[in-house]
């Protein structure tokens, strides 16, 4: 008899041979490897419980499910958990693993004890850094035995808009190749550039529709991002484009309008309590078009809160039945992503992923099994973490072949001027127009104005080797403490380096520290480099445990607490006082952003551009 192929990665020929073996194992004609007998088991297809059930595994898959003691074949090993309730492994319908800042093998060790056994990776972060090796990166940990199943979705936002450059470029041919490479590629990562979808004159129109065409041709899923689209004409147009989902809903009414126009709703925790309560009061009976997503959650926050299990507990506390919440973590995302042959339920042919609950009502996890074997006890991971020495293509990604100087951040004034007009925006600037302010000139350079909470923000190109700098004035962010700056190589979604500071010299010192680190965080206080955090893989992630990374982040936060930070009053409810970590997301260029700062490139030489219209504008005049 030929050996059954390893199914760490799913491809069609091996999948057939695996299932041929599972057929004979289910019939008892071949021996099974292991059985797991449980006190009760949830069938998510019918939302019903069965008592005293047995799950029989062959290799990494489930071969048989039924009443304990009735399996007709031989089993090499038997495990009994009479006091625990079995539910399927939890799935992330939409997640950027890069935002945990851990490489995939260490992400697995972090989230598996929380029940997360499979993830649909929205992969436009690493693909904007190294587009050519995107799938290779996401499959490597699994190839080496990691029990976390990662289903990549190549990024539509590569680049995010037509006015950005570097690291990767995807169109029709690239997406067609990705879709044909593995059954684990589920479709197209969230389409965020809505103006490029609806407007034939937009320079990204052809590229995006080419990727959508290639995804349709392979019967994949086109994920959406409908932030700011709340009027019915826009929602209808979004759905008509074939964009299948939205994870950006903010209000119950917006959720309802999108749900009833056929969009799959992926709820984040921020507005979940209000939305779930509203939908229950509305009388929603069918929750099959809803799933829960963590989207972007750091390792530190996951250690503190949990993973997708935390989202489910919030929904349960809002009144949702635990069984429905579990469906929102399992069968609902699997159906949406067309992955039901592999994940989403405790059924034959699926991977052997089981979450064993000691308290269903509170979603208390006792054990997690993945690939047919136990990988956690309580909150402790007991599985293997493959040792991966990530090569240079993953670890040498900050390509700046010079020393950054304070003069790189100067904004020169016209000769003889004592003041200059300046374009000013603030973090999360969604207004169609920028602000203008008269700023003082000293020694021929336009200056910050602390009295108006004006500091300087810059983006440094890390892909061309030239280290080109775009800079302007921002309101309500950054340090008020003199000669202080913070820089980071996580700058959604293009992931150049951003830096904000109270002096040009401090900004230069922080960026140079990041070049040496090959990515992460650098904090300069009163002229001295006081803290760094290393993201050596892609400038986005670190190859180490969540606990080790969190210790470094806590040291960064501690130094940050010694700094006086500016705040825009409008945003105080959203930003906790202290270290301005959310500035990682303030460089987004997707809807509903308009005027943004991007790294200088051929498409946007001035750096300051309206991504809705393509209009450019000087930052001082």
Secondary structure, 3 states (H helix, E strand, C coil): CCCCCCCCCCCHHHHHHHHHHHHHHHCCCCCEEEEEEEEEEEECCCCEEEEEEEEEEECCEEEEEEECCCCCCCEEEEEEEEEEEEEECEEEEEECHHHHCECHHHHHHHHHHHCEEEEEEECHHHHHHCHHHHHHHHHHHHHCCCCCEEEEEECCCCCCCCCCCCCCCCCHHHHHHHHHHCCCCCEEEEECCHHHHHCCCCCCHHHHHHHHHHHHHCCCEEEECCCCCCCHHHHHHHHHCCCCEECCCCCHHHHHHHHCCCCEEEECHHHHHHHHHHHHHHCCCCCCCEEECCECCCHHHHHHHCCHHHHHHHHHHCCCCHHHHHHHHCHHHHHHCCCCCCCCCCCCCCECCEEEEEECCCCEEEEEEECCEEEEECCEECCCCCCCCCCHHHHCCCCECCCCCHHHHCCECCCCCCEEEEEEEECCCCCCCCEEEEEEEECCEECCEHHHCEEEEEEECCCCECCCEEEEEEECCCECCCCCEEEECCCCCCCCEEEEECCHHHHHHHHHHHHHHCCEEEEEECCEEEEEEECCECCCEECCCHHHHHHHHHHHHHHHCCCCECCCHHHCCCCCCCCCHHHHHCCCCCCCCCEEECCCECCECCCEEECCCCCECCCEC
